[in-house]
Amino acid sequence: MSLLIVGTVAFDALETPFGKTDKILGGAATYIGLSASHFVEKSHLVSVVGGDFPQEHMDLLASKGVDLKGLQIKKDEKTFFWSGKYHLDMNSRDTVDTQLNVLATFDPIVPKEFQHCQYLMLGNLVPAVQNRVLEQLLKRPKLIVLDTMNFWMDNAMPDLLEALKGVDVLTINDEEARQLSGELNLVKAAQKILTMGPKTLIIKKGEHGALLFGDNGQIFFAPALPLAEVFDPTGAGDTFAGGFIGYLTKTDDISFDNMKRALLYAATMASFCVEKFGTERLETLTTAEVQARRAEFTQLVQVQ
Ligand code: AMP
């Protein structure tokens, strides 16, 4: 099955209680691609970077089976830059800086051979760009998953509401679910969001796991693995999304039951992401490690 990934490819500067990084590789699509590579041999990326984006980062993505034909390189412009600082609990963070740079004028072009992809992950990105991608598809994919964040709810809500009408699954965190729905209670928030377009909603709650809501009232919960060392949660949500769509693409089954399995793989992938700064842990991760940790999730919740 073919997987198309759209999202930011970025430079991030991060600060957590454990340290600080200068500009390192980041971006939603980067984390999604690295994560999905444990489920699919090849994925296709649509994104944009500036002339300042190093070849070594592109080589890394290519080495993980991420096809870069749809990555535009704007030689005279700068790559999207995001900087964030985490609070002591590591569950909340402040955005220190967002410089859209190449993203401000990005017109996504989906290469012809990706226009009939079966699985589409619309990672965190300008909602108008997410809409432009949807318009270019020759055939509706079997499954479209969209991820977004509060930044776009604050700055581009009408475009985001338009994008939501065309997708199957939305992944957001609990704060964003409250903002999008205007409801404090997450079950009520989910009920409301499920009338906006998506038939399935995932609400991520950081170290407290994630909830999966179906439109027939089904609810499933996946815990987060309790970890002794959490260095940097950046990209955990995107890595989660990459695991979710990667597993669904591999198994080619979009039933609610299979989405439950995908949610556990999503949580498995996110648990690795937070162990080191940025993409560092994902760069060396093996699929054998993924399988071993997935088994730990079963141990965590199973009773005789
Ligand atoms: P997460 O921690 O899963 O929310 O993802 C963090 C990643 O999202 C970072 O690598 C950033 O480069 C990227 N990011 C931050 N802000 C935005 C934004 N407004 N739009 C798209 N991507 C963003």
Boltz pocket constraint, residues with backbone or C-beta under 6 A from the ligand:
constraints:
  - pocket:
      binder: B
      contacts: [[A, 8], [A, 10], [A, 11], [A, 12], [A, 25], [A, 26], [A, 27], [A, 28], [A, 81], [A, 82], [A, 98], [A, 124], [A, 125], [A, 126], [A, 149], [A, 151], [A, 152], [A, 233], [A, 234], [A, 235], [A, 236], [A, 237], [A, 238], [A, 239]]
      max_distance: 6.0
